[in-house]
Structure formats: C-alpha cells, structure tokens
Amino acid sequence: MSDKEEASGYQDVKRPKLSGNLQGALLMVMSGVGFTFYLLLNKLLSSEVHPVFLAFWRAFLGMSMAIPFVAMIGFSKMKTKRPGLLILRSLFGTLGFTLAIVAVSDFFTLTLAQFNAISFTRPLFVTLLAALALREYVGPHRWGALVVGFLGVLIMVMPGLFFFWQPGALDMTGFDLGSLVALISAFSLAAAIVMVKFLSAELPSMVLLLYANLFSSILLAPFLYIFWTDVSLHDWGLILAMSAFGFASQFCFIYAMSIGDASFLSPIDYLRLPMSAVADFWVFRLIPGLSVWIGAAIIVVSTFYIGWRERRKAKGKS
C-alpha cells in the first residue's frame, strides 16, 4: 500500500480487464442498438424526405465523421495499389446502402424486422459470390446450406407457397417489391464485402469506411439536385442523428471485429432482429408475422452451418 493510500484510508482495487471477446460482444450489442435507431429514423424521415436525399447526407456526414479518425492514424494510410477495386467496391456499397434506405422507407410496407431478417442473407450471398466469382471451392454441405437459407427467404417473402392448404394462402404468394429491393441491397453489400477481403490487406478499416462514404457522396451528389427536399430545422437534426447512429454502428462493428473472434461475435449480430421487432411495436404497433420468424430462423441456422464448415475447412478438417 502506498503512503497516499495509507493516509487516505482507501486501497486501490485493480479490476481485471475485460477480454477481447467480451468487449467485442458489448460493442456488437451497441452496434445493433445503433443500427436499429438508424433504420427507425430512416423510416420516420422518409415520410417527409426522399430516401435518396437521406442516402446522400448519410454518406456525406459519415465521411465527415470518419476524417478525424483517419487523421489520427495518418492520411498516408490512404494510399492504395488497387484504386479500380476500391471504386468498384464503392459502387456496390453505395447501391447496397442506398437501396437499404429505400427498402425501409415509407415507399414500401416493409417493417424494420422484415428488412433485418432479409439482410441476414448477406453471408449466403458472400458464399455464393465466393464460389462463382472467386472460384472458391464450396462443397456439397455448404451448397445444401445455401439452398436451405434461400428457402428461408422464400418463406418470408412468399409465405403462401408453404401454407398452400390454408384458405386464401395463394393470395400471399405475391412477391413484395420492398422485399426485392431489400434482397438486391443484401446482394450488393455482399459483393462489397467480398471485395473488402482483398482491400483490407493494405487499408485499415477506418480508411475503408472513409473511402466508402467519400465515393458514395460523389456518386449520390447528382441525385441530390433531382431529389432535393426543403427540410425543416427539426428534420435536419434527425438527419444528423440518423447519420451519427449509422456511423457509430459501423464503428462499433468494425472495432468489435478487430478485438474479438469473428466466429464468437457474428451470432450476436442477429440480435438486430428482436431489437427491430421491439422498435416496430413501440413506434408503429406492428408485430412480425410467423413467416418472418420462421424464415429468419432458417436463414440464421444455415449461415451458422456455413460458418462452421468454413472454420473446419480452415483447420484442415473435412
């Protein structure tokens, strides 16, 4: 005990540091909460503001928030030997996140829970793209899991196909346009993720985040004039909050993955579904139907299985 502690009568208690996985788990939960508020503000604002207008300001403000972090690690870290791949990745990323905003907007009837459930197809698309575009070997087990996962998607978006014996079931087989937009968003973001696997070898995560928002701002700038909306001071505040929640969610996700094991942390991301279901009920008094929960459960199980098979393959096991 030091003289200072002895004089004060208090003793310093050294608390054990949280493990990387535990810190990462807390950050993943924070990421899910931030993403839920981000989507909720998107949906609320889209009744007054065009979603493409929101997409531009989400990218521009996100870029502004990323600049100080990149400045801390040095702008020299932004040098890349693959500018073409970086631009292509940004094209897919911009399309993906813009369509995500459109999908949850007031244009469609898609709930936050439905959108999140459909967004869980990204790992399925990543595996599919790795097999088709990168010529990565995908065995029969993972192909089977892919098929099962996409059956889960059909259950969500066309539930009548699986309850055909019930009266009026065929009326539910129509494919909702909002679901299609959400699926294209998931595919586009999966393509961006596949490209990040190459770019992350030379560029830090925060630099990739800055580049993504920079190119998105440039790509969406021409549409800002077309879809310009006169926004009240109150709505500007909500747009700023939306962008802050979106950036914080991305930052927490990236940092969590950098300090913890992806195999341990990835399942926590599925908490976004019950979080968004709570938001749907709290704000809109909507409850996801049984088909959403069943389809989402099938998708989650199939992506778990694909991840497990990939880990076995990495360890040299069949």
Summary of the structure (lengths in Angstrom):
residues: 318
radius of gyration: 21.7
end to end distance: 56.1
largest distance: 81.8
contacts: 1007
relative contact order: 0.20
helix: 77%
strand: 0%
